[in-house]
Amino acid sequence: MKIISRLAGVAALCALFAGSPTHAFAEYPERPVKLIVPYAPGGTVDVFARLIVPELEAKIGKPVIVENIQGAGGAIGVARAVRSPNDGYTILMGIVSDVVLAPLTESSAGYTYKDLEPIGPLGTSGLGVVANPALKIRNLSELIAYAKKNPGKVTYGATGAGSLPALAMEDFKRRAKVDMNFIPYASASKIAVDVMGGHLDVGVSGLPALLEHIKGNRLSGVGVLSKDRDLGNKDMPSAGETPELKGADFFFWTGLFAPKGTAAPIVNKLNVAFAEVLKEPKVKSRFADLGVKISDPASPQAFGAFVAQSNAQYEQLVKQSNTLKN
C-alpha cells in the first residue's frame, strides 16, 4: 500500500509539473508567431524583418508571419504591439524612431518604451547626409562652410519634425552655428528624388536608403552624423572627425521587442534564437551589404538598458530643440 501511495504521489507531481507554467514555457512556441513591422512592405525595416524570418523560423520551429501596420511614423504599429496579448505570439521589430522618439514628440502615440519588453538588438545603421552633386560639397565641413556663406538659403529635407534625421539636423545647426531651411517630407525616397532633381540642396536620411544613389553618383555622400564612419560607406566622413560637430553621434538602431509583461522564459528563448540568427554568415553578409552593423549579442536586460539610455539622450535633445509634443 505504501508503494502504491508513493506512486500516486509521484504521478500527481508529474501531472502538476505538466500543467505548470514552466512546462508551458518549455513548449513555446506551439503555434505561429506574428512579427509586427510598423512600416510599409518594401521599406528598410520590412527588408530587415524578411531577412531574418526564414532563419528565425528554423530556430524556433514555427512559422513567423510578418504583419505590416504602417502609419504615424511607425507609432501605429508599435501601439498595436503594446496592446497585444503578452503571450509571446506577437513581437515587434522596432527602431529608435518609433520606440523612443515617437512617444517623446507625439502625445497621440499613447505609449512609451517602458510599455515594451526588450528581446534583443539587431544592429545599427548610419544617418547619412547627401547633397546635389552640382553643389560640389564633399564633406560635412564643406557643407557648414557653404551654409555660412549662404545663411538662410540652403534647404534640407528630412522626415517629420520629431524624426531622428530632423532632430539630428537641429543639433547639427546648433553645433555648427548655421541657419538652414528645414523642409519636412513623408518619405526618404522622396527626399532623395528631390535632391537629385535639384529641388533640395541637401537630404538627411537613413544611409541604407541612399547607398545606391551615392554609388551611382546621383547623390554626393557628404557624411554621416555618427561618431565613427559607417559600414555602409566608409568613404563618407563622420561627425566625429568634423571639428564643428564634436560630440555629435546619431545613428539608427533596430531590435526585437514583445509586449510588456511577456514571461521571462519566452523572452529569453527568443533572445537566444535571435542572437543565433544574427550569427549566420549569410545573414551577416546580407546586412553588411545594406550598411547595417550587426550588434554583439546582448541579454534582454542589457538591451533594455541601452534603450533606456537612448531615450534619455533624445529626451534631452527634444527639450533643447523645443520639439514639443503635439
FENDAHU-V78197 format. One line per field, one symbol per residue. ss: DSSP state (A for helix, B for strand, O for the rest). Layout:
ss = ???
This chain:
ss = OAAAAAAAAAAAAAAAAAOOAAAAAAAOOOOOBBBBBOOOOOOAAAAAAAAAAAAAAAAAOOOBBBBBOOOAAAAAAAAAAAAOOOOOOBBBBBBAAAAAAAAAAOAAAOOOAAABBBBBBBBBBBBBBBBOAAAOOOOAAAAAAAAAAOOOOOBBBBBOOOOAAAAAAAAAAAAAOOOOBBBBBOOAAAAAAAAAOOOOOBBBBBAAAOAAAAAOOOOBBBBBOOOOOBOOBOOOOBAAAOAAAOOOOOBBBBBBBBBOOOOAAAAAAAAAAAAAAAAOAAAAAAAAAOOBBBOOOOOAAAAAAAAAAAAAAAAAAAAAOOOOOO
